Amino acid sequence: DDRDPTAEYYALLAEAADEDLSDIAALNIVYQSGEDAAGRAIIVFMAPHIPATRVDQGRVAKYLFSVLDDVVERAFVLVYVHSSISKSNTPSYPWLLRIHSMLPRPWRKNLHKLIVLHPAFWLKAALLFMRPKLSKKFWAKLTYCDQVRQLYRALPRGEHDVLLLPESVYRVDQAKNNAEYRAALGSRSAARAAAA
């Protein structure tokens, strides 16, 4: 097939301009959460907000492309939040491959860092299956974070001051890392008691 896969991207982008995607926008799937210290946009992608089995994934793609097309013309950081994702909001592997294949060069070139928060085993496996289609540069940009505090560490100093995550992400983080949360609270209580 000699067809340019990015042609589909531009076709979907053109369709998005003429389509009411307010129902997709209301899901709060993707948003910019400020800029980092170097002026790169921090984009948060909330995978749990995609009702993949109930929403036309083509419309989701149109919305994502329309929101991010201007942003990706410059360097950006993508925080992909995978917290509490379920089967009903898991995008299909073929859909992920299709989306990846149609992304124009600026998406790949200007992605400074991709941080995946709360990755599930299946997501890591899916990325490994995609390995032949992903460049070595992509793998150098990828960071997995099992905890929100690791996410803050993965962003260079000062960047996390503008990172806004929904409260649900912190609840999931606490549930997944309950022992560490309790230990941190215990050490703070002990420090306060010693200071008193």
C-alpha positions in Angstrom: 0.0 0.0 0.0 1.6 3.2 -1.2 -0.9 5.5 0.5 0.6 8.0 2.9 -0.7 7.1 6.4 -0.5 10.8 7.5 -3.1 11.6 4.9 -5.7 10.0 7.2 -4.5 12.2 10.0 -5.1 15.3 7.9 -8.5 14.0 6.7 -9.6 13.4 10.3 -8.3 16.8 11.3 -10.4 18.5 8.5 -13.5 16.5 9.5 -13.0 17.6 13.1 -13.3 21.2 12.1 -16.8 20.6 10.8 -18.0 18.2 13.5 -19.5 18.9 16.9 -17.2 17.0 19.3 -18.4 18.7 22.5 -19.5 15.3 23.9 -15.9 14.1 23.5 -14.5 17.3 25.0 -16.8 16.9 28.0 -14.9 13.7 28.8 -11.8 15.7 29.7 -9.6 13.2 27.9 -6.7 15.5 27.1 -5.7 19.0 28.4 -2.7 21.2 28.7 -1.4 21.6 32.3 0.9 24.5 31.9 4.5 24.5 30.5 7.7 23.2 31.9 10.7 25.3 32.9 11.9 25.1 29.2 8.6 26.4 27.9 7.4 22.9 26.7 3.7 22.3 26.9 2.7 19.6 29.4 -0.1 17.6 27.9 -2.1 15.3 30.2 -3.9 12.4 28.5 -6.5 10.7 30.8 -6.9 7.2 29.3 -9.5 6.2 32.0 -11.8 9.0 30.7 -12.2 7.2 27.4 -15.3 5.0 27.4 -13.7 3.0 24.5 -16.5 0.5 24.2 -19.3 3.2 24.1 -17.7 5.9 22.0 -16.7 5.9 18.4 -12.9 5.8 18.6 -12.6 7.6 15.3 -14.4 10.6 16.9 -11.9 10.4 19.9 -9.0 10.5 17.4 -10.6 13.5 15.6 -10.9 15.4 18.9 -7.3 14.5 20.0 -5.9 15.6 16.7 -7.9 18.9 16.7 -6.8 19.8 20.2 -3.2 18.9 19.9 -2.3 19.7 16.3 -1.0 23.2 17.1 0.6 22.1 20.4 2.8 19.5 18.8 4.4 22.0 16.4 6.7 22.8 19.4 8.4 20.5 21.9 6.0 19.0 24.4 5.9 16.6 27.3 3.1 14.0 27.3 1.8 12.6 30.6 -0.2 9.5 29.9 -2.4 8.6 32.9 -3.4 4.9 33.0 -4.8 4.9 36.5 -7.8 2.7 37.2 -8.3 1.9 33.6 -10.8 -0.9 33.0 -11.7 -3.2 30.1 -14.6 -0.8 29.1 -12.2 2.1 28.6 -9.2 0.3 27.2 -8.4 1.3 23.6 -7.9 -1.7 21.3 -4.4 -2.6 20.2 -5.2 -2.2 16.5 -6.6 1.3 17.2 -3.4 2.2 19.0 -1.3 0.9 16.0 -3.5 2.8 13.6 -3.2 6.1 15.5 0.6 5.7 15.8 1.0 5.0 12.1 -0.9 8.1 11.0 0.9 10.6 13.3 2.8 13.2 11.3 6.5 13.9 11.9 6.0 16.8 14.4 4.3 14.5 16.8 7.3 12.2 16.9 10.0 14.8 16.6 8.7 17.3 19.1 7.7 14.8 21.8 10.4 15.6 24.4 9.2 13.0 27.0 6.4 10.5 27.4 5.7 9.6 31.0 3.2 6.8 31.7 1.6 7.0 35.2 0.3 3.7 36.7 1.1 1.5 33.7 -0.7 -1.9 33.6 1.1 -5.0 32.5 -1.0 -5.2 29.3 0.1 -1.7 28.4 3.8 -2.5 28.8 3.2 -5.7 26.8 1.4 -3.8 24.0 4.3 -1.3 23.7 6.7 -4.2 23.5 4.6 -5.7 20.6 4.9 -2.3 18.9 8.6 -2.2 19.4 9.5 -2.9 15.7 7.3 0.1 14.7 8.8 2.4 17.4 12.2 4.1 17.0 15.0 4.0 19.5 14.4 7.7 20.1 10.9 6.8 21.3 12.2 4.4 23.9 14.7 7.0 25.2 11.8 9.4 25.8 9.6 6.8 27.6 9.4 6.7 31.4 7.1 4.5 33.5 6.0 5.8 36.9 4.2 3.6 39.4 3.5 6.5 41.8 2.6 10.1 41.5 5.8 11.1 43.3 7.8 9.2 40.7 6.0 11.3 38.1 7.1 14.5 39.8 10.7 13.2 40.0 10.5 12.3 36.2 9.7 16.0 35.4 12.8 18.2 35.9 12.6 20.5 38.9 9.9 23.1 38.8 7.8 21.5 36.1 5.5 19.6 38.5 4.4 22.9 40.0 2.0 23.3 37.1 0.9 19.7 36.7 -2.8 19.3 37.5 -4.2 15.8 37.9 -7.7 14.9 38.8 -8.3 13.9 42.5 -9.2 10.4 41.3 -5.6 9.8 40.2 -4.4 10.6 43.7 -7.0 8.2 45.2 -5.8 5.4 42.9 -2.2 6.2 43.7 -2.9 6.0 47.5 -4.8 2.7 47.0 -1.9 1.2 45.0 0.8 2.5 47.3 -1.0 2.4 50.6 1.9 1.1 52.7 4.2 3.9 51.5 1.5 6.5 52.1 1.1 5.2 55.7 4.9 5.2 56.2 5.2 8.8 55.0 2.4 9.9 57.3 4.0 8.0 60.2 7.4 9.7 59.6 5.7 13.1 59.5 3.8 12.4 62.7 7.0 11.3 64.4 8.9 14.4 63.2 6.1 16.6 64.6 6.0 14.8 67.9 9.8 15.1 68.2 9.6 18.8 67.4 6.9 19.4 70.0 
